Amino acid sequence: HFREVVARMSNPLQRILSRACDIEANEVRATLSSFFLVLILMGSYYILRPVRDAMASDWTDAEVSWLWTLTFILSAIAVSLYGAAVARINIRRLVPSVYGLFAVSFGLFYAGTQTLADQVLLDKSFYVWVSLFSLFHISVFWSFMADTFSRPQATRLFGFIGAGASVGGIAGPALATLLVGDIGTDSLLLVAAGLIALAPILIIWLQGLKRSDLHNEAVAADRAALDNIGGGALAGFSEFLNSRYLLFIGLFIFFYTFIGSFVYFELKNLLADYDIEARSRIWASMDLVVNILTVVIGAFATGRIAKHLGLPFTLASIPVLMVGGMLMLASTPVVAVAVSVQVIRRIGNYAISRPAREILFTAVDRETRYKAKPVIDIVIYRGGDMLNAWAFTALTQGLGLGLAAVAVVGACVAALWALTGVYLGRQFNRMQPPEDATNSLAEVK
């Protein structure tokens, strides 16, 4: 009787959601649960991020640069430890445990703010930990998604699910702004910890829906794979280095961080003549526009773009736009153009490139999703941030290139980024198993 009631309730929801994505009745609960899971994860991060960034104003550029380098090193160590955990711990327990650990850690940071007299080391540790959390929590989420939904479902639904991240990106700062005056900055850590603590509950619920609603037991390969995944702590690095497909995904991420770092530094330099209040308004306005438009595009367009235009087009679309954007910035290096390029780049990543990139991992096995994927999402991403920041400095301060010349270099890199996206999309299409040939034509091509 309960199942009949739920089924009747899901029909109106399906009709509403069908306006946003091509969803089937048995996918409604799992899709909405995934949407809210990423919403609370990103909402908690956007509560923590302003606390972290406010601390950075008390440190010199050299101190912050060293913290970036430390973040990269710790990212590599964390991925190795996570790989070891994947080899030894049941996946059903590991994924919720990761978020439980983060929830407890931020509760402990709050306790430290209330008990320690000298908080300099605590603040710097918090800065690095949040930077690690910003990539690790979302990488584990998408690994879990790739292990929950089938490839055809991922193509149709990941865009809508990914839009939940942008809703969290709007709700998180709004909640922080609403509460900070009453409870103070330190107490925001408890709010974030409480939100993250909800994640394990949703994950356990989704693990049940995978079997009862989605009937995706086959996505987990076999019973042994469900219990635990073998291999050592460095297996993820080994798999990454020995797979041409994964290496190109890493290259795609590296080119993304190259463009992101260059646009960020270009905008930072162009804003040097503005006072701190004006800069804050510009950055805040960009965040608002990016998150709102990402929700709209991700919910209503991304799945349809991937389905009807194909994954090669989807992966290459934003890099092609960046070629034009960087050339425009080279010809007109002004704040308005830099802001526009930054907004387009971030919207494109959150609404289109990121969901499309996650679809690529539905073509690989469970061990790759849980071991090699964090290497790409965390180590390659953070390493790219670090190397490309130094590359920008070398071009401007070492070679003396102006902003226009640097933008031309960025346009060339964006072109390589686009070609990499086309290659990956075509490789994904070739990796479809024979039994999925019909679905591949309908859902991907």
N, C-alpha and C positions, 0 to 999 in steps of 0.2 A: 504493500500500500504506500509506504514511504517513497519507493522508487517511482511509483505512478505519479505521486504529487510532485516530486522533483522534475519528472519528465514534462508535466503540464506547465510547470513554472519556467522550464528552460525554453519552451517554444517561443513565447514573446521575446525573451532575451536573444534567441537566435535570430529572430526577425530584425531586431534592433542592431545586433552586431553584424548582420549580413550587409548592412549599409556601409560598414567600415572595412570588412574583410570577408573573404569567401569561407564561411565557417559552417560546419555541420553540427547537427543537434548534439551528438555525443562528444563534441569538442568544447562545448560552451563552458562547463565548469572548470576544466583544466586550463583553458585559455584565460579566463578571468582570474583564476588563482595565480597563474604565472604573471599576469599583468600586475596584480596587487603585490606579488612578491618583489618584483623589480622596482615597483613604486616605493615600497618602504625601504628597500636597500639604498636606492638613490636619494630618497628623502633624508635618510639618516646621514648620508655622506654630505649632502648640501647643508645640513645643520652643522656638521663638524668642520667643513672647509673654511668658513669665515673665521672660526676660532683659530684654526691653524694659520691662515694668512695674516691675521691680526698680529700673531706672534712674530712673524718674519720682519715686521717693521722695526723691531727692536735690535735686529742683527745687521751686520755689514753684508755687502754683496758676496764677499769672500766666504763668510760663514754660511750663507745660503747655498753657494755653489758647492761647498764641501758636503752640505746636507743632501744635495741632489746626488752627488757621487756616492755617498753612503747609502742612499735609498736604492741606487742601482745594485750595489754590492749585496745589500740585504735581500733584494728581490731575487737574486740568483740563489742565495742560501735558502730563502723561503720556498722557492720552487723545488729545490732538491729535497727539503724536508717534507713537502707536500707529496712529492713522488714516492718517498719512502712510506708515507702514511697510506697512500693509495695501494701500495704493494701488500700492506699488512692488515688494513682495517676494512671491514665490510662497507661497501659504498653507501648502503642505506643509512649507516650510522655516520660515515665520514662527512658527507655534505652538510647535514644539519649541525654536526659538531664544529665545523669550521666557523659557522656563523655564531654558534654559542660561544666559541673562543673570543671572537671579536666583541661580542656583547659584554662578556666578563672583563675584557681588557679595558674597555672604555669606562666601565664602572670603577676599575682600579685606578685609572688615571684621575678620575674625579676624586677618589679617596686621597690620592697624592696631593691634589691641589688644596685639600682641606687640612693636611697634616704636615707637609714639608715647608720649612722656612725658606730655604734657597731652592727656587723652582727652575733655575736656568737649564739644568740637565734634563729635568722632567719635561720642560716645554720643548726642547730640541728632540727628545725621544718621541714626544707626541707628534711633532711635525713630521718626522720620518715615518712613524707608524700609520698616520692618516694617509700619507702619500702611498704607502704600500697597500693599505686598505682600499684606496680609490681604484686600483686596478685589480687586485686579487679578488675582491668580493664579486665584481661583475664578471670576471673570467670564470669563476666557479659557477656562477649563476648560468651562464650560457653553456658551459659544459653539461650542466644538469638539464638544461632545455634540450640540447642536442641528443641527450640520452633518454628524453621523455617523449618527444614527438618524432614521427617518421619524417623522411625527406619531403614527400609531398605536403604534409602538414606544415613543416617548417617553412616551405616556400610561401604558403598561403597565410600563415599566422604570425611569423616572427616579426613582421613589420608592426602589426598591431600590438604584440606583446612588448616590443621594444619601445613603443610610445609611452608605456608605463614609466620608463626611466625619466622621460621628460616631464611627465606629470609630477613625479617625485622631485624633479629639479625645480619645479615651480612651488610645490607645497613645502619643501624643506626650508628654503630661505624665508618663505612667508611665515612659517611656524616659528622659526628662529627670531624673526623680527618682532613677532607678536609677543613672544615670551621673554626675550632677553631683558627688557626693561623691568620685569617683575621678579624674575628668578636669577638673573645675572648670567654672565658668560660661562662660568664653570658648570653651572647646573644644566647647561645645554648638553653636556657630555652624558648626563643621566637620561635625558630625553632620547638622545640618539641610541644609547645602549638599550633602552626599553623597546624602541622600534626594531632594532636588529634582533632582539630576543624573540620577536614574532616570527622571524624567518624560519627557524626549525619547525615550528608548528605547521606552517604552510607547506614546507618541503615534504613532511611526512604525509600530509593530506594529498599532495600531488603524486607521491609514490603510490598511493592507493588508487588514485584516479587513472594513472597510467595503465593499470590492469582492468579496473572496473568499467571505465568510460572509453578510453582510447584503444584498449585491447592491443597494446604495443609491446607485448612480452617479447616479440621477435626482435625488437630494436635492441634488446639487451643480449643478443647472441644466444648464450646458453646459460644453464643454471650455475655453472662454475664461475662464469664471468660476473654473475650477480653477486656472488659471495665476496670475492675479492679479485683484484687484478695483480698479476705477478710482476716481477721486475724489481730492479734496485732503485735507489734514490736518484741516480743520474740517468735512468732509462728515458726520461722525457727529452733530455739533451741528445741522447744517442738516436732516438727516433727522429727528432727534428733534423739532425745533421745527415741522416741516411735516407731522407725522403725528399725527392725533388719537389713534390707537391707542397710539402710543409715549408721547404726553403723559400719557395715563391710566395707563400702566404706571409712568411717573415719579411721578405723583401717588400711586399705590399705595405705591411705595417711600418717598415723603416721609411719608405717614401712618404707615407702619411705623416710620420713624426717630423720628417724633414720640412715639409710644407707647413705644418703646424708651428714648428719652432721659428721658421723664417717669418711667417706672417705675424706671430706674436712679437718678435723682436722689432720688426719693422714698425708695428703699431706702437710699441713701447717707446721707440725713439721719436716717432712723430708726435707723441703726446708729451714729450719732455718739456715743451713750453707752456703746457697747461698747468693750472694749480691742482692740488690734490682733490678738491671737491669736484672740479670739472671732470677729472679722470675717473673718479668714482662713479659719477653719473653716467659717463659713456660706457664703462664696463658693466654697470648694473643694467643699463638699457639693452646692451647686447645680450646679456644673460636672459632677460625677459623675452626678447624677440625670438631668440634661438629656441628656447624651451617651448614657447607657445606654437611656433610654426612647426617644430619637430613633432609635436603631438598631432597636429593636423595632417602633415605629410605622412608620418609613420602609420597613422591609423587608417587613412583613406587611400593612400597611393602606393606605398612601398611594395606591398604584396602583389598588387596588380601589375606594377612595373616589372617585378621579377618574373611573374607568371607569363605575361603577354610579350614582353620585350626581351626576356632571357637574362640569365645571370651575367654573361659577358658584358652586355650593355649596362646592366645595373652597376656592376663593379667599376666600369670605366667612366660612368657619367660624371661623377663629382671630380675626378682628376682632370677630365677634359674642361670642365668649368673652371678649375683652378689654373689651367694653362692660360685661358682668357683673362682671368682675374689678375694673375701675376703680370701679364703683359700690360694690362691696363694700369696696374700699380707702377710699372716701370715707366710708362709714359706720363702718368699723373700721380706722383708720389705725395698725396695729400691725405689728411686724416679721414675724410669721408670715404675715399676709395678703399683705404686700408680697413676701415670698419666694415664696409660692405663685403670685402673679400673674407674677412674673419667670420662674419655672420653666415655667409654662404657655405664656407668650409665646415663650420661646426654643425649647421643644420644638415648639410649633406652627410656628414659622418654619422650623426646620431639617428637620422631618419632613414638613410639609404645605405651608405657604405657599411656601417656596423652590422645591421641585420643581414645584409647580403654576405658579408664576410663570415657570419656565424653559420649560414647555410652551407658553406664549404666544409664545415666539420661534420655535417651529417653523412658525408661520404667516407669517413674513416671509422676505425673500430673504437671500442670503449677505452682501451689503454691509451690510444692517441688523444682522445678527448680529455682524459683526466690527467695525463702526464705531459705530452708534448704541447698541448694547447696553452697551459700556463707559462711554458717557456716562451712561447710567441707573444702571448698577451702581456706578460709582465717583464721578462728579461729583455726581449727584443724591443719592446715599447720603451722601457725606462732607459735601456742602453742607447736607443735612438734619440731620445730626448737629450741625454747627456752629450753624445757625440755631435749632434746637430747644433746644439747651443754653442759648443766650442767651434764648430765649422763656421757659423755665422760670425763669431768674434774674429776668426782667422781672416775671413774675407773682408770685413770692415776695418779692423784695426791692424791686421797683418799686411794685407794687400792694399788697403786703402780704398776699396770699392765703395761707391756711394749706394744709397738705397735703391736707385733705379737699376744699377748694374746687378745688384744682388737679386732683385726681383726677376731679372732675365734668367739668372741661374736657376731660380725657383721654377720658372716656367718650363725650362728644359727637364728638370727633375719631375715635374707634374706630368709631362708627356711620357716619361718612362714609367711613371706610376700607372697611367692609363693603359699602356701596353701590357703591364703586369696583370692588371685587372682582366683584360680580355683573355690573356693566356689562362688564368686561373678559372675563369668561367667556362672556357672550352674544355679544360681538363676535368672539371666537375661533371660536365655533360658526358664525357667519355667514361667516367667512373661509375655511371649508373648501372646496377646489376640488370641482367637480361629480363628478370621477372618484373622490373620496374620500367621497362621500355615505354609502355603506353603512358604511364604517369609522367615519365620524364618529358615526353613530347608535350603533354598537356600542361604540366606544372612548371617546367623550367624553360623549354624552348618556346 
